[in-house]
């Protein structure tokens, strides 16, 4: 079972991701957040294997949150979820420590594959 934590500032998208993750065999959604406030504590408590992180949050840069998460001991893998073109966002995201970049316009199967691959990679 792959444990996933979702961070997105859009409540409908956040709830939708939580619902599809709970419905997909092999995944469990262990929490959600709208922003970075308390994110590190929530992730430390929930201990997800993967964090699906919005690239552009209302008040924060997802890349900064990615760097912060990845600097933690026993850091989870991060899949950056973005409305941007993945090809242009990818290099910067990977440099920030993301394991994958998925465009929000992609099908849920693409996101699920990215989560599965990220969960298999070394996270520290």
N, C-alpha and C positions, 0 to 999 in steps of 0.2 A: 504494500500500500504506500503510495507516494503522498506525503502530506504537503499541502500547498497553502500559502498565505497570499491574499490578494490585496493590492494597494492601488486604488483608483479613486479619483475625486468625483466621478459621476455615479450617483447612487444606483441608477438603473443598470448600468454596465457592471458595477461591483456585485450587485445582487444576481444578475444574470450569470456572471462568471462563477459565483459561488454555487448557483443551482446546477449549472452544467458539470462542474467539477464533482459535485456530490452524486450526480446521476451516472457519471462515467466509472465503470468498474476499474479498480486499481488506484483511484484518487480519493483523497479526503481533503476537504477544505477546513483548515484548522483555525481560520480567522480572516478578518478583513479590516482594512483601515482606509480612511479617506485622505489621509495625509501622513506626513512623517512624525507628527507629534506622538510621542510614546511608541513609535514603531519598533525601535530597538528593544524596548522592554517587552512588547507584545511578542516579537519574534523570539526573544530569549525564553519567554514563558512557553510559547506554543511549539518551539523547536521544529519548524517546517523544513522539509528537504529542499523546497523550492519556493521562492517569492516571485509572484507575477507582479511586476512593478510598472505602473504607468510612467511613460517618459516625461509627460508634461502635466504636472499637478498644478492646481490653482495658484498656490503660493510657493511651490518648491520645484526644484529641478530633480527629476527622477535620477539623473546621472549622479548628482551629489548624494542622494540617498543610497544609490547602488554602491558607491565608493565607501560610504559609512558602514553599510551592512557587511560588505566584503572584508572590511578591516576588523570585524569582530572575531573573537575566538569561535571556532566551530561554525563559521559563517554558512548560511544556506546558499544554494545556487540561486542566481537571479536570472529570470527571463524578462527582458525589457519589452513592454507591450506599448506600441506606439502608433499614432495616426500618421507619422512620417513614413517616408520611403525607407524600408529596411536597409537597402543598399547604401544610402547616404548616412543613415543613423548608425549603422553597424560598427564601423571602425571606432568611433568615439565611445559607443556603448561597451564594446569589448575591452577597450583601454580602461574603462571605469570598473571592469570586473564582471560585467554581465556574461553569462554563458551563452545566451542567444538573444536575438532580436526578432520579434514577430509583429507584423503589421496588423492593426486592428481590423483592416479590411479582409484579412485572411480568414479562411474557414476555421472552425473550432478544431478540426483535425490537425491543422498545422500547429496550433497552440499546444494541443495535447502531445504531439510528437516532440516539440521543443521542450516541454516540461519533462517528458520521459528521458530525453537525452541529457538534459541538465542534471537530472537526479542521479544519473550514472557517472557523471564526471566528478573528479575530486573537487571538493569545495573549499579547501583551505589553501 
